Amino acid sequence: MPEPLPDPLAAARLLVGELVAGRPAEWDLKGELPRELLTALGARGALCAQVPARFGGLAATSRANGEFTAYVGSLCSSLRSVMTSQGMAAWAVQRLGTREQRDTHLPRLTGGELAAVAFSEPAAGSDLSAMTTRLRVDGDTVVLDGEKKWITAAHYADLLVVFARYDDGSGEDAAAAVVVPASAPGVRVRRVADPLGCRAAGHADLTFDAVRLPASTVLGGCGQSLQLLVTAALTYGRFSVAWGCVGILRACLDAATRHASAREQFGKPLARHQLVAGHLADLFVAEQSATRASEHASDRWDSGSSDVAMAAVLAKHTAAELAAHGAARAVQVLGSAGAVDGEVVARAYRDAKLMEIIEGSNEICRLLLAQHAVTAANRRP
């Protein structure tokens, strides 16, 4: 029988283990990931593993990439956040771009260049319909003006996939995604100082002042529905965040069970005290529940199901909420040992809180899930 082909994600996992082991606390305290780490992983296609092989990607399924994302998330949520941004950028190009644009941009994203995706603005967070950043057509060029706020990985990015209102002179209300070099004249990148969580993820605010670009940088070449554009990119992001939260829970469960097994109080290990055991049980249930929700969503993606967007919302909401509660339980179990800045459960506690906000806050997710439930009920005979 022929030898089985090597699993490209297995190799990527080994590479991450080698490059990351023992360093996330240092990166968290410093607030910076090494550029050489990001470019090394990017050049192996590991930051956007679902990109097809013909573009230099690893052609991973959503399920396989999800488990890889969970592994990275268990080590360093800042690095996983950069993966989420890179994957969202690549998916936006795949989903929205022309054949020529895919041929141009995807090999760059699997070849070591880094990308960020810019949605939110000072007055447009959960309500992206309030977006005011504008892209107007001027002959065979487009001009970009506006501001974006708290954009993950923008500090490291070579390319920015920017979502904006699209004005082609027709008067119609449309939107577009445009690929912008971070070095283009008129682009200003300002690092967010001392974020609560994912401190090394390179969050930055962006300003675009009359940034002139070739019309060919507009993905798809024209204006489209804002809802379509946002849903396409956010769905990938929600998958990635959900699996990243699985990783957070796995790290917390491992740290809490190890500590509770080794630490003795009142003559017996903490794990044998019922109230502490209850925390461990809740952490185990949270990890299993988040994993099952993420697996279900990835299976819907891989099967091409029509309800993939709602499955992503459900997985992201479930996993983020469980990660935030689970990280708090882990800190409680470790006590002062878990309250040291930079340590695994302290990082998890801060990082998980951000996961309840990004890619659709818990409140927005609940609204979407409620609307889905009502619609489904009304369709039943």
Number of C-alpha atoms within 10 A of each C-alpha: 3 4 5 6 6 8 10 16 20 12 13 19 16 11 15 20 14 10 14 16 10 11 12 23 17 14 21 22 15 13 19 19 21 10 10 11 13 19 20 18 20 23 19 22 29 33 33 28 30 21 24 17 14 11 19 18 24 23 19 20 17 24 21 17 23 27 20 25 31 27 23 24 27 23 25 29 31 28 26 27 27 28 31 27 30 31 26 25 29 31 23 23 25 20 15 22 21 16 11 10 19 20 15 13 21 24 20 21 29 28 20 20 20 27 32 31 29 26 25 24 22 13 15 16 20 17 12 17 13 14 22 18 22 21 28 19 19 15 9 9 14 23 19 25 19 19 23 26 20 22 24 27 28 28 23 25 22 19 23 25 28 21 26 28 25 28 21 17 9 7 8 10 13 17 24 26 31 30 23 22 17 21 13 14 13 14 19 15 19 15 17 17 11 13 17 12 21 29 23 27 28 27 27 22 21 23 18 21 15 17 18 20 22 16 18 17 19 26 23 19 16 17 21 18 13 21 12 12 19 18 12 18 23 22 22 25 26 28 32 33 32 32 33 35 37 33 31 35 35 26 23 30 25 17 18 25 23 13 20 21 13 11 14 14 11 7 7 13 15 21 23 14 14 10 12 21 16 14 21 23 14 17 27 18 15 23 24 16 17 27 25 16 22 32 22 18 29 26 17 20 22 13 12 10 12 10 11 21 20 17 25 28 26 24 30 35 29 23 35 31 21 25 32 22 18 31 29 22 23 29 23 17 24 21 12 9 14 23 16 13 14 17 16 23 31 22 29 33 25 19 24 28 20 18 28 24 18 20 26 22 18 19 13 16 22 15 12 15 17 12 12 13 11 10 11 10 10 9 7 6 4
